[in-house]
Amino acid sequence: LSQLDIQDAEEPLFPELLQTPGEPITRARRREEGFMMFVRESVADFLQDRKVLIVLDDVCFDSDLDWFDFGAPPEEAEDQSAYCFVLVTTRRRDLLPPADTVEVDVLEEGEAVQLLIQESGDLS
């Protein structure tokens, strides 16, 4: 950080993501990917045994979904309902398998809320 002339009070939250002057872009990308893998594992650990709905809005690339693929709950899990689910919105018809797709036109706000409730299932 000293090379970047950042004062202690201004230190970035994730200095691992800063590219230092003269650093090859390939090294920066490897460091960023390693950091993202660490964050993904940390989030997965945090979400374990919690009932959570993650909404990913307007996803464009398959690779963006990989960071949120926490897998299915294990068969031997005591509480199958305490698990993380991911709701993805996208404009790309080829991004998700047809079995996981619900196509919608532009909705009014009330219609959108009703659809979310309908597709979320029993949340009690």
Legacy VTK file of the C-alpha trace (Angstrom):
# vtk DataFile Version 3.0
C-alpha trace
ASCII
DATASET POLYDATA
POINTS 124 float
0.000 0.000 0.000
2.901 2.343 0.548
3.560 2.334 -3.227
0.044 3.628 -3.826
0.379 6.581 -1.411
-2.756 5.680 0.569
-3.059 7.086 4.073
-3.999 4.714 6.908
-7.417 6.330 7.306
-8.043 5.846 3.577
-6.932 2.212 3.410
-9.293 0.294 1.110
-11.544 -2.404 2.511
-10.042 -5.085 0.245
-6.447 -4.126 -0.592
-6.031 -7.556 -2.244
-7.973 -6.198 -5.213
-5.696 -3.233 -5.909
-3.309 -3.500 -8.812
0.100 -2.123 -7.995
1.900 -0.035 -10.618
3.870 -2.193 -13.040
2.175 -5.419 -11.951
1.341 -7.747 -14.847
-2.394 -7.990 -15.457
-2.242 -11.803 -15.348
-0.880 -11.693 -11.791
-3.600 -9.239 -10.756
-6.285 -11.492 -12.240
-4.927 -14.574 -10.425
-4.905 -12.622 -7.151
-8.454 -11.361 -7.734
-9.695 -14.855 -8.546
-8.018 -16.266 -5.436
-9.633 -13.562 -3.340
-13.059 -14.239 -4.897
-12.686 -17.965 -4.139
-11.889 -17.086 -0.510
-14.965 -14.812 -0.347
-17.177 -17.507 -1.914
-16.011 -20.091 0.646
-16.543 -17.598 3.477
-20.070 -16.819 2.268
-20.845 -20.542 1.893
-19.675 -21.160 5.475
-21.736 -18.221 6.721
-24.865 -19.442 4.923
-24.552 -23.006 6.214
-27.679 -24.050 8.115
-29.456 -20.779 7.281
-32.570 -20.243 5.214
-31.562 -17.538 2.721
-32.823 -16.322 -0.633
-30.156 -14.633 -2.772
-31.469 -12.607 -5.720
-29.096 -12.078 -8.655
-30.652 -9.475 -10.912
-29.921 -9.098 -14.645
-27.184 -11.746 -14.882
-25.423 -11.721 -18.251
-22.669 -14.340 -18.050
-22.570 -18.017 -17.034
-19.383 -17.407 -15.074
-21.198 -14.935 -12.799
-23.493 -17.742 -11.642
-20.568 -19.969 -10.625
-19.757 -17.739 -7.642
-23.218 -18.455 -6.192
-23.426 -22.193 -6.872
-23.349 -23.591 -3.341
-24.669 -26.985 -4.418
-27.732 -28.865 -3.252
-28.250 -29.631 0.431
-26.747 -32.981 1.385
-29.256 -35.843 1.589
-28.240 -36.462 5.204
-28.842 -32.841 6.242
-31.121 -32.674 9.274
-33.092 -29.672 8.030
-33.487 -29.636 4.244
-35.448 -26.383 4.487
-32.562 -24.480 6.121
-30.706 -23.895 2.917
-29.678 -21.126 0.559
-31.633 -20.660 -2.664
-30.667 -18.399 -5.551
-33.211 -16.545 -7.707
-31.717 -15.335 -10.983
-33.174 -12.775 -13.342
-31.694 -12.471 -16.808
-32.571 -11.298 -20.285
-30.657 -14.224 -21.818
-32.865 -17.192 -22.635
-29.875 -19.536 -22.944
-28.400 -18.829 -19.490
-30.470 -21.293 -17.432
-31.892 -24.755 -18.132
-35.514 -24.638 -19.404
-36.742 -26.590 -16.357
-35.531 -23.755 -14.096
-36.996 -20.942 -16.193
-40.132 -18.865 -15.749
-40.549 -16.370 -18.596
-42.341 -13.136 -17.771
-43.234 -9.961 -19.604
-42.738 -6.588 -17.960
-44.950 -6.596 -14.868
-46.692 -3.948 -12.854
-45.349 -3.669 -9.283
-48.291 -5.553 -7.743
-47.984 -8.339 -10.306
-44.246 -8.618 -9.607
-44.806 -8.997 -5.859
-47.482 -11.647 -6.443
-45.163 -13.616 -8.764
-42.327 -13.512 -6.230
-44.637 -14.846 -3.511
-46.020 -17.553 -5.818
-42.612 -18.800 -7.000
-40.978 -18.617 -3.547
-43.112 -21.385 -2.137
-43.883 -21.868 1.537
-41.594 -19.552 3.503
-43.005 -20.337 6.950
LINES 1 125
124 0 1 2 3 4 5 6 7 8 9 10 11 12 13 14 15 16 17 18 19 20 21 22 23 24 25 26 27 28 29 30 31 32 33 34 35 36 37 38 39 40 41 42 43 44 45 46 47 48 49 50 51 52 53 54 55 56 57 58 59 60 61 62 63 64 65 66 67 68 69 70 71 72 73 74 75 76 77 78 79 80 81 82 83 84 85 86 87 88 89 90 91 92 93 94 95 96 97 98 99 100 101 102 103 104 105 106 107 108 109 110 111 112 113 114 115 116 117 118 119 120 121 122 123
